[in-house]
Amino acid sequence: MHVVVAGQGYVGLPLAVRAAEVGHRVVGFDVDPHRVQQLAAGESYVEDVASARLRAVLDSGAYRVAADAAHLPPYDIAVITVPTPLRDGVPDLTYVESCAHTLGEHLCPGATVVLESTTYPGTTEELVLPILEKASGLIAGADFHVGFSPERIDPGNKTWPFEKTPKVVSGIDAASLDVVKGFYDSVVETTVPASGTKVAELTKLIENTFRHVNIALVNEIAMLARPLGVSVWDAIDAAASKPFGFMRFTPGPGVGGHCLPIDPSFLSWKVERAVGVPFRFVELANDVNNHMPDYVVRRLMEAFNTRRMAVSGSRVLLLGLAYKADTSDARESPSARVAALLLDLGAEVRGADPHVEDDIRTDARLIRVVATAEEIAASDAVVLLTDHTEFDYESILEHAPYVLDCRNRLSGVNVDVL
């Protein structure tokens, strides 16, 4: 089939390359000219897609990239994978709306449009579908198909890459579901049909709200266990020995990526708007997880006080700027707030991350460095925020005067664990 994948980020690029590999003719559409230039040169900026894979589908002619909508061909199926950020607590669907309008202008009878971007229940049928109809002059269901399939990309997950992760699929009617399922059957091993697009939209939000709430639970327990003199990490290890009724979640400096800091709030916003009541679990989880960076800084201040030092004028090395180990994904990373808080307190803050390049998400005052033995030894404190495998943990233990370990990766006389 002729496929357009709109949005070539962490979600769209793996889908586009996989679709090209299995034999579809794919155009990756992205309005960012720098991204398009990189992709056209065979340079992947997403860890889940090796540059060699990208160059292979480029060389075969199965994949090409475009930044200008005028270069979009007639398509059999188009997939929307653009960002859906929050603006002041309100879902911002302007990227989805703009993309739907563009695809609608190129929509032909018999074609299919699938939304993958995370959003609140009702978006596909109440927002995207009318835009497609208005832009094309066609009627959904009668002239073209529409569906929703929530993305389940987990950056850096080698066990569950895109093609092995079961894919929930849905359509506005039976015919749409058949087409959507048929397409995804060609690119992933397992598809799971949902009874409607609203069900599929809610499925994604349930998945991420489940994680968000449980991470908030163990984060709060971690803050309470320490004054009780109990290791929350040892307790979690012991609890995880139960073969039923328990799922392991661990504390950390906060949550990041698009999913946990943002997606549950889509559901909370929709519930309050449609039902008129707050979604208290999400609001409480937001409060706990959003303030974990503040707790990290408080713990560091306590450590400095114990050593009769001040944060102001100290030199602090942050290890890990990505939100997740062994990825370059710095979206909503808690390291950004940790750095900003320490900088505001007068510390000289340095950040090391072998995956994250200089990024607009990083405070301009942060000094980027490599975590050499000399850099570690010159710091008054080292804070392990993201436990990348590339870090030399033996060197950290040997040379750091003090370590605040937010990932339970280290143990020693100079180490405090979150």
Beta strands, then each sheet from edge to edge (+ up, - down):
strand 1: 2-6
strand 2: 25-29
strand 3: 63-66
strand 4: 77-80
strand 5: 86-87
strand 6: 90-91
strand 7: 112-115
strand 8: 145-148
strand 9: 167-171
strand 10: 191-193
strand 11: 315-319
strand 12: 348-352
strand 13: 367-368
strand 14: 381-384
strand 15: 403-405
strand 16: 415-417
sheet 1: 3+ 2+ 1+ 4+ 7+ 8+ 9- 10-
sheet 2: 5+ 6-
sheet 3: 13+ 12+ 11+ 14+ 15+ 16+
end
